[in-house]
Amino acid sequence: MILDLVKQYSRVDFKEDDLLLSSLISQAEEYIKNATGHEVTYERELEKLAVCLLVNHYYDERGIVSHQQVNKLPHSIESVLQQLEFCYE
């Protein structure tokens, strides 16, 4: 289910990257847990959005290599993570 949602959000309409996207979903779930202290249960729409945003960011930025920080999270992701951290107890 979440893989289909992520693929739709990221506009990926082929199966060749399903394994990569599944791995990125797991990474996003772990990142959200570490950033907010909450497990991703997919019961809240903001959780789904956060996973989609993170996976899309990871997927789009996967080829960039630099010694400087170039992959700073967009403000939209940071904002959603703050909502998840402080609005849901």
N, C-alpha and C positions, 0 to 999 in steps of 0.2 A: 504494500500500500504506500509506504513512505517513499520507496524508490520511484514509483509512478508519479507521485506528487513532485518529487525533486526533479525528475526528468522533464515534466511539464513546465515547472518553474524555470529550469535552466535551458529550456528549448532543445533538449536532446531527444531525438526521435529515432535513435538506432540502438542496438543491443550491445555493440562492441565495448562500450564503456560501462556496462552494468556493474562489473566487478569493481572497477575503480570508484564508481559512484557509491556503491555499497560500503566500501572502505571509508570513503569520505563522510558518509552518513554516520558511521561508528565514531570517527574522529570528532565530528560536530557534536554528537551526543556527549562524548567525554568532555569536550571543551565547555559545553553548556553546564554540565555537572560541576566542573572545576570552577567555572566563573560565577555560578549562582548558588551552588550548594544543593540544587534540586535535580533529581533524576528526570529525564525526559520520558514522559508517559504517553505523549501525543493526545492527551485529553483536552488540552488547551490549544486554541488556534495560534497563540503566540509561540508555543513550542514548535509547532509545525513551521511557522514562518521563520523562526530562528534557525532551525535546521536547514531549511531551503536557502536562506541567505548565506549561511556559513558554507554549505556545500557549493553553492554557486560561486562564492568568492574563492574557495580552495580550487575549484575546477578551472576557473578562468585564470587564476594566478599561478598555476602549477608549473609553468615553464620559466618563470622569472627567477634568475639567480643573480645575487648581488651581495657585496659585503656590507652594504648599507640597508637600512630598513626600508623596503619598498612595498611590503605587503601589509601595511597598517590596516586594521579593520575599518571599514566604512562606518560612518556615524550611525547609519540606520541599524547596523548589527549591534553596536554598542548600546543604542537606545532600547532595542528589544530585550537585550540581556539584562539591562537595568530594570525594566518592567518585570521580567521574570523573577529577578532576585528580590525585589522589594514589594511587589504587589501580591505575590502568592505565598502565603504561609501555610 
